[in-house]
């Protein structure tokens, strides 16, 4: 994307001078470079900053970076009353909102530079840390239906560059593809040790009646105060694991759900964290971002009387990986050997096919003849993965050229980010149909 924002804070003397309101320079315009580099990160939020006035008190404050990619949450009404994205409005208006910005605290904290300082949430009490948050606005602001793999890669790069300078991250996103983005990031952000929350809203934050305020505020509070080292989705008072989440309603404020996994956090009068559900890596490795994805993946949904040609066309080169959505517990018509043969031919060529259910809740299992037959032709069970998680995991796994196909198949059938619940008696799923002739890679 063509976008650039440059932030500069002056010296301590400049910050406390009468002219310090001019210490932040914001430059918008196209650039071929990465939009955030260490020189462009807001210095008032950097742990490495040597200025005392730019350091946070780790006991009372946390630094949160907000990546504002677009979506309904930040839209405003135009002259015709139509909701539209409008750049450079979100932060400006939030600075005037008492529930998002404590002006008095900011003035005492940053002096004359408070007008350009990070936003500061009001004191929450109960030993909760204040969220000092900086909003980085993407340009152009995206309708999430236009979100692509390139945007996932860009978001992951931005998080990588700012990772050491912030305690938590919030991504404001449109709802249409929010679950895809959260799932993709869950795989791309390897060895994640900080909280990343993707959120949005059904109603813009500036409307009189809005779910956006609660969603954004709650995401900031969790990111600033709780260790949930996962990519998560916050919506309607619940924090879900990102790769377990799917959009379930177009008009309800309860738009997202995690059908096969309980919420990580529930917010009511109290904030209840389900610590035993949080996915934590068993090995302490350095945070790493995988910035390549395989785009030759897709989702094929089985339906009555689907033709052999349709299936073969979908599985044809250059397809590398397919999510196969089947009936119930993972079944396809037992009277269609032509479909089985088409699937066998594809897996023999090296196409990885993952079987998941068309049902919103539940998992695939080799309980019936046809489900077991799919294993015999090389189709892997995806257990209880969502379509979003299965597709983005395929894209991630297939983008590792150092993994051979047997390794890729093994990883696809294994739980690597909390995305699936595998049975204890897992079969050797790395096996392929006999007489496999070649690989598509």
C-alpha positions as CSV (number, residue, x, y, z in Angstrom):
1,X,0.0,0.0,0.0
2,X,1.1,3.5,-0.6
3,X,1.1,5.2,2.7
4,X,3.5,7.0,5.0
5,X,3.2,8.7,8.4
6,X,6.3,10.2,10.0
7,X,6.3,11.0,13.7
8,X,9.0,13.1,15.4
9,X,9.2,14.2,19.0
10,X,11.8,16.8,19.9
11,X,14.2,17.0,22.9
12,X,13.0,17.1,26.5
13,X,13.5,20.9,26.4
14,X,11.4,21.2,23.3
15,X,8.7,19.0,24.7
16,X,8.3,21.4,27.6
17,X,8.6,24.6,25.6
18,X,5.7,26.8,24.4
19,X,6.4,25.8,20.8
20,X,6.4,22.1,21.5
21,X,2.9,21.7,20.0
22,X,4.7,21.8,16.7
23,X,7.1,19.0,17.6
24,X,5.1,16.3,15.7
25,X,5.4,16.4,12.0
26,X,2.9,14.3,10.1
27,X,3.6,13.7,6.4
28,X,1.2,11.8,4.2
29,X,2.1,10.6,0.8
30,X,3.2,7.6,-1.3
31,X,6.3,5.7,-0.4
32,X,8.0,2.6,-1.7
33,X,9.5,1.9,1.7
34,X,7.9,0.1,4.6
35,X,5.5,2.6,6.2
36,X,6.9,2.2,9.7
37,X,10.6,2.0,10.4
38,X,12.3,2.6,13.7
39,X,12.8,6.3,13.0
40,X,9.0,6.7,12.4
41,X,7.8,4.9,15.5
42,X,6.4,7.4,18.0
43,X,9.3,8.0,20.3
44,X,7.1,8.8,23.3
45,X,6.1,5.2,23.3
46,X,9.5,3.6,22.7
47,X,11.2,1.6,25.5
48,X,14.5,2.6,24.0
49,X,13.8,6.3,24.4
50,X,16.4,7.9,26.7
51,X,14.2,10.8,27.7
52,X,12.6,10.4,31.1
53,X,9.5,12.2,29.9
54,X,9.1,9.6,27.1
55,X,9.4,6.5,29.3
56,X,6.4,4.7,30.7
57,X,6.0,3.6,34.3
58,X,5.8,-0.2,33.8
59,X,3.7,-0.4,37.0
60,X,1.0,2.0,36.0
61,X,1.3,2.4,32.2
62,X,1.4,0.2,29.1
63,X,2.1,1.1,25.5
64,X,-0.3,-0.1,22.9
65,X,0.0,0.4,19.1
66,X,-3.3,0.7,17.2
67,X,-3.2,-0.2,13.5
68,X,-6.2,1.4,11.9
69,X,-6.8,-0.4,8.6
70,X,-10.3,0.8,8.0
71,X,-13.8,-0.7,8.4
72,X,-17.1,0.5,9.8
73,X,-15.7,1.4,13.2
74,X,-14.1,4.6,12.0
75,X,-16.7,5.7,9.4
76,X,-18.5,9.0,9.4
77,X,-21.6,10.2,7.6
78,X,-21.2,12.4,4.6
79,X,-23.5,15.2,3.5
80,X,-26.0,12.7,2.2
81,X,-26.0,10.7,5.5
82,X,-24.1,7.8,4.0
83,X,-21.4,6.2,6.0
84,X,-18.0,6.6,4.4
85,X,-14.3,6.2,5.5
86,X,-12.7,9.5,6.1
87,X,-8.9,9.8,6.7
88,X,-7.4,11.7,9.6
89,X,-10.6,11.8,11.6
90,X,-10.5,8.9,14.1
91,X,-7.6,10.1,16.3
92,X,-8.7,13.8,16.0
93,X,-12.2,12.9,17.4
94,X,-10.9,10.4,20.0
95,X,-8.7,13.2,21.5
96,X,-11.9,15.1,22.3
97,X,-13.6,12.0,23.9
98,X,-13.3,11.8,27.6
99,X,-13.7,8.0,27.6
100,X,-10.7,7.6,25.2
101,X,-8.4,10.4,26.3
102,X,-7.6,11.8,29.7
103,X,-6.6,15.3,28.8
104,X,-5.5,16.3,32.3
105,X,-3.3,13.3,32.7
106,X,-1.8,13.8,29.2
107,X,-0.9,17.5,30.1
108,X,0.7,16.5,33.4
109,X,2.5,13.6,31.6
110,X,3.7,15.3,28.4
111,X,3.5,19.0,29.2
112,X,3.0,21.4,26.3
113,X,3.4,18.5,23.8
114,X,0.2,16.8,25.1
115,X,-1.7,17.8,22.0
116,X,0.7,15.6,19.9
117,X,1.3,12.9,22.6
118,X,-0.1,9.4,22.6
119,X,-3.7,9.1,23.7
120,X,-4.2,8.0,27.3
121,X,-7.1,6.1,28.6
122,X,-8.6,7.3,31.9
123,X,-7.6,5.6,35.1
124,X,-9.4,2.3,35.5
125,X,-8.5,1.7,39.1
126,X,-8.1,-1.8,40.6
127,X,-4.4,-1.8,39.9
128,X,-5.0,-1.6,36.2
129,X,-2.4,0.0,34.0
130,X,-3.3,3.0,31.8
131,X,-3.1,2.4,28.1
132,X,-1.0,4.9,26.3
133,X,-1.9,4.3,22.7
134,X,-0.8,5.6,19.4
135,X,-3.0,5.2,16.3
136,X,-1.2,4.5,13.0
137,X,-3.7,5.0,10.2
138,X,-3.4,3.2,6.9
139,X,-3.8,5.0,3.7
140,X,-6.0,4.3,1.9
141,X,-8.5,3.1,4.6
142,X,-9.7,-0.3,3.4
143,X,-13.2,-1.8,3.1
144,X,-12.3,-5.2,4.5
145,X,-13.9,-6.9,1.5
146,X,-10.9,-5.6,-0.5
147,X,-8.4,-7.1,2.0
148,X,-5.8,-9.3,0.3
149,X,-2.9,-11.5,1.3
150,X,-0.6,-8.5,0.5
151,X,-2.4,-6.6,3.3
152,X,-1.9,-9.4,5.8
153,X,1.8,-9.4,4.9
154,X,2.0,-5.6,5.4
155,X,0.2,-5.8,8.7
156,X,2.6,-8.5,9.9
157,X,5.6,-6.4,8.8
158,X,4.3,-3.4,10.6
159,X,3.9,-5.4,13.8
160,X,7.4,-6.8,13.4
161,X,9.0,-3.4,13.2
162,X,7.2,-2.1,16.2
163,X,7.1,-5.3,18.2
164,X,9.9,-4.4,20.8
165,X,8.5,-0.9,21.4
166,X,5.0,-1.7,22.5
167,X,3.4,-3.9,25.1
168,X,0.3,-4.9,23.1
169,X,-1.3,-4.3,19.8
170,X,-4.9,-3.6,18.5
171,X,-5.9,-3.8,14.9
172,X,-9.0,-2.0,13.8
173,X,-10.5,-3.9,10.9
174,X,-13.7,-4.2,8.9
175,X,-15.8,-7.2,9.8
176,X,-16.3,-8.9,6.4
177,X,-12.8,-10.5,6.3
178,X,-11.8,-9.9,10.0
179,X,-11.7,-13.6,10.8
180,X,-9.5,-14.3,7.8
181,X,-7.0,-11.6,8.8
182,X,-6.9,-12.9,12.4
183,X,-6.4,-16.5,11.3
184,X,-3.6,-15.5,8.9
185,X,-1.8,-13.4,11.4
186,X,-2.0,-16.2,14.0
187,X,0.2,-18.4,11.7
188,X,2.4,-15.6,10.3
189,X,3.4,-14.3,13.8
190,X,5.7,-17.0,15.0
191,X,6.6,-17.4,18.7
192,X,4.3,-14.5,19.6
193,X,4.8,-13.3,23.1
194,X,2.5,-10.3,23.3
195,X,-1.3,-9.7,22.9
196,X,-2.6,-8.9,19.4
197,X,-6.3,-8.1,19.2
198,X,-8.3,-7.6,16.0
199,X,-11.6,-5.8,16.5
200,X,-14.1,-3.7,14.6
201,X,-17.8,-2.9,14.9
202,X,-21.2,-3.2,13.2
203,X,-21.9,0.5,14.0
204,X,-19.4,3.3,13.7
205,X,-17.8,4.5,16.9
206,X,-19.0,8.1,16.5
207,X,-22.7,7.1,16.2
208,X,-24.9,7.8,19.3
209,X,-25.6,4.0,19.6
210,X,-22.4,2.0,18.8
211,X,-20.8,-1.2,19.6
212,X,-17.5,0.3,18.4
213,X,-16.8,2.1,21.6
214,X,-17.0,-0.9,23.9
215,X,-15.1,-3.1,21.4
216,X,-12.2,-0.7,21.0
217,X,-12.0,0.3,24.7
218,X,-12.1,-3.3,25.9
219,X,-9.4,-4.3,23.3
220,X,-7.2,-1.5,24.6
221,X,-7.7,-2.5,28.2
222,X,-6.9,-6.2,27.6
223,X,-3.9,-5.4,25.4
224,X,-2.5,-3.1,28.1
225,X,-3.2,-5.3,31.1
226,X,-3.3,-9.0,30.3
227,X,-0.8,-11.5,28.9
228,X,-2.6,-13.3,26.1
229,X,0.2,-14.1,23.6
230,X,-2.1,-14.9,20.8
231,X,-3.8,-13.2,17.8
232,X,-7.3,-12.7,19.2
233,X,-10.7,-11.3,18.1
234,X,-12.7,-9.1,20.4
235,X,-16.4,-8.6,19.8
236,X,-19.4,-8.1,22.1
237,X,-17.7,-8.6,25.4
238,X,-15.7,-11.7,24.5
239,X,-12.1,-12.3,23.5
240,X,-11.8,-15.3,21.1
241,X,-8.8,-17.0,19.7
242,X,-8.5,-15.5,16.3
243,X,-8.1,-18.7,14.3
244,X,-11.2,-20.2,16.0
245,X,-13.4,-17.2,15.1
246,X,-15.9,-16.8,12.3
247,X,-18.5,-14.2,11.4
248,X,-21.9,-15.6,12.1
249,X,-24.3,-12.6,11.7
250,X,-24.5,-9.7,9.4
251,X,-26.8,-7.5,11.5
252,X,-26.4,-8.5,15.1
253,X,-23.9,-6.8,17.4
254,X,-22.9,-10.4,18.4
255,X,-21.4,-10.8,15.0
256,X,-18.6,-13.2,15.8
257,X,-18.4,-16.5,17.5
258,X,-16.0,-19.3,18.2
259,X,-18.2,-22.4,17.7
260,X,-15.7,-25.0,18.8
261,X,-13.7,-23.2,21.4
262,X,-14.6,-21.2,24.5
263,X,-13.7,-17.5,24.9
264,X,-10.3,-16.6,26.3
265,X,-11.7,-13.6,28.1
266,X,-15.3,-12.6,29.1
267,X,-16.0,-9.0,30.1
268,X,-18.9,-8.1,32.3
269,X,-18.8,-6.3,35.6
270,X,-15.5,-8.1,36.1
271,X,-12.9,-9.2,33.5
272,X,-12.7,-13.0,33.6
273,X,-9.6,-14.5,32.0
274,X,-9.6,-18.2,31.2
275,X,-5.9,-18.8,31.8
276,X,-6.1,-22.5,31.1
277,X,-7.3,-21.9,27.6
278,X,-4.6,-19.5,26.5
279,X,-2.2,-21.0,24.0
280,X,1.4,-20.7,25.0
281,X,4.4,-22.0,23.1
282,X,6.3,-24.8,24.9
283,X,9.6,-23.5,23.6
284,X,11.1,-20.0,24.2
285,X,12.1,-18.8,20.7
286,X,12.6,-15.3,19.4
287,X,9.6,-13.6,17.8
288,X,9.6,-14.0,14.0
289,X,7.3,-13.0,11.2
290,X,6.8,-15.3,8.2
291,X,6.1,-12.9,5.4
292,X,5.4,-15.2,2.5
293,X,2.1,-16.9,1.6
294,X,1.1,-19.4,-1.1
295,X,-1.8,-18.0,-3.1
296,X,-2.6,-21.2,-5.0
297,X,-5.1,-22.3,-2.4
298,X,-8.9,-22.4,-2.3
299,X,-12.1,-23.7,-0.8
300,X,-14.3,-26.3,-2.5
301,X,-17.7,-26.9,-1.1
302,X,-19.4,-30.2,-1.9
303,X,-23.0,-30.0,-3.0
304,X,-25.5,-32.5,-4.4
305,X,-24.9,-33.4,-8.0
306,X,-21.6,-31.6,-8.2
307,X,-19.9,-32.6,-11.5
308,X,-16.7,-34.4,-11.9
309,X,-15.5,-31.6,-14.2
310,X,-16.1,-29.0,-11.5
311,X,-14.0,-30.9,-9.0
312,X,-11.2,-31.6,-11.5
313,X,-11.1,-28.0,-12.7
314,X,-10.9,-26.7,-9.2
315,X,-8.1,-29.2,-8.3
316,X,-6.1,-28.6,-11.5
317,X,-2.7,-26.9,-11.7
318,X,-1.6,-24.5,-10.4
319,X,-3.6,-25.3,-7.3
320,X,-1.4,-26.4,-4.4
321,X,-3.8,-26.7,-1.5
322,X,-7.6,-27.1,-1.2
323,X,-10.0,-26.9,1.8
324,X,-12.7,-29.5,1.1
325,X,-16.0,-28.7,2.8
326,X,-17.9,-31.9,3.1
327,X,-21.3,-32.9,4.7
328,X,-21.7,-33.5,8.4
329,X,-18.8,-35.3,10.0
330,X,-16.7,-35.2,6.8
331,X,-18.7,-37.2,4.2
332,X,-19.1,-37.1,0.5
333,X,-21.4,-39.2,-1.7
334,X,-20.5,-42.9,-1.4
335,X,-22.0,-43.5,-4.8
336,X,-19.6,-41.2,-6.6
337,X,-16.3,-43.1,-7.2
338,X,-15.6,-40.4,-9.9
339,X,-15.2,-37.9,-7.1
340,X,-12.9,-40.1,-5.2
341,X,-10.7,-40.7,-8.2
342,X,-10.5,-36.9,-8.9
343,X,-9.3,-36.4,-5.3
344,X,-6.8,-39.3,-5.6
345,X,-5.3,-37.9,-8.8
346,X,-4.9,-34.5,-7.1
347,X,-3.2,-35.8,-4.0
348,X,-0.9,-38.0,-6.1
349,X,0.2,-34.8,-7.9
350,X,1.1,-33.3,-4.5
351,X,-2.0,-31.2,-3.9
352,X,-2.7,-31.1,-0.1
353,X,-6.5,-31.4,0.5
354,X,-7.9,-30.7,4.0
355,X,-11.4,-32.0,4.9
356,X,-13.5,-29.9,7.1
357,X,-17.2,-29.9,7.8
358,X,-19.8,-27.5,6.3
359,X,-21.5,-27.3,9.7
360,X,-20.8,-24.3,11.9
361,X,-20.1,-26.5,14.9
362,X,-18.4,-29.9,15.1
363,X,-15.5,-31.7,13.6
364,X,-14.8,-34.2,10.8
365,X,-14.2,-37.8,11.8
366,X,-13.8,-41.1,9.9
367,X,-17.0,-42.5,11.5
368,X,-18.6,-43.4,8.2
369,X,-17.5,-45.3,5.1
370,X,-17.0,-42.2,3.0
371,X,-15.1,-40.3,5.7
372,X,-12.7,-43.2,6.0
373,X,-12.4,-43.5,2.2
374,X,-11.2,-39.9,2.0
375,X,-8.2,-40.8,4.1
376,X,-7.5,-43.7,1.7
377,X,-7.2,-41.3,-1.2
378,X,-4.9,-38.9,0.7
379,X,-7.3,-36.3,2.0
380,X,-6.4,-35.1,5.5
381,X,-8.9,-34.4,8.2
382,X,-9.1,-30.8,9.3
383,X,-10.9,-31.8,12.5
384,X,-12.7,-28.7,13.9
385,X,-10.9,-26.0,12.0
386,X,-12.9,-23.1,10.7
387,X,-12.7,-22.4,6.9
388,X,-10.8,-19.3,7.6
389,X,-8.2,-21.1,9.7
390,X,-7.9,-24.0,7.3
391,X,-7.3,-21.8,4.2
392,X,-4.8,-19.5,5.8
393,X,-2.9,-22.3,7.5
394,X,-2.6,-24.0,4.1
395,X,-1.3,-20.8,2.6
396,X,1.2,-20.5,5.4
397,X,2.4,-24.1,5.4
398,X,2.7,-24.3,1.6
399,X,4.9,-21.1,1.7
400,X,7.7,-23.0,3.4
401,X,9.9,-24.3,0.6
402,X,12.2,-26.0,3.1
403,X,9.4,-28.4,4.1
404,X,8.8,-31.4,1.9
405,X,5.3,-32.5,1.2
406,X,5.3,-35.1,3.9
407,X,6.3,-32.5,6.5
408,X,3.7,-30.1,5.2
409,X,1.0,-32.7,5.5
410,X,2.1,-33.6,9.0
411,X,2.0,-29.9,10.1
412,X,-1.5,-29.4,8.5
413,X,-2.9,-32.2,10.6
414,X,-1.2,-31.0,13.8
415,X,-2.3,-28.3,16.2
416,X,0.4,-25.5,15.9
417,X,-1.5,-22.3,17.1
418,X,-4.5,-23.7,18.9
419,X,-6.5,-23.8,15.6
420,X,-7.7,-27.4,15.9
421,X,-8.5,-30.1,18.4
422,X,-6.8,-33.3,17.3
423,X,-7.8,-36.7,18.7
424,X,-5.3,-38.5,20.8
425,X,-5.2,-41.6,18.6
426,X,-4.1,-39.6,15.6
427,X,-3.2,-41.7,12.5
428,X,-0.1,-41.4,10.4
429,X,-1.5,-38.8,8.1
430,X,1.8,-38.2,6.3
431,X,1.1,-41.2,4.1
432,X,0.2,-40.6,0.5
433,X,-1.7,-42.8,-2.0
434,X,0.4,-45.4,-3.7
435,X,2.1,-44.6,-7.0
436,X,2.3,-40.9,-6.3
437,X,3.9,-39.7,-9.5
438,X,5.0,-36.1,-9.0
439,X,4.6,-33.0,-7.0
440,X,3.0,-29.7,-8.0
441,X,5.8,-27.8,-6.3
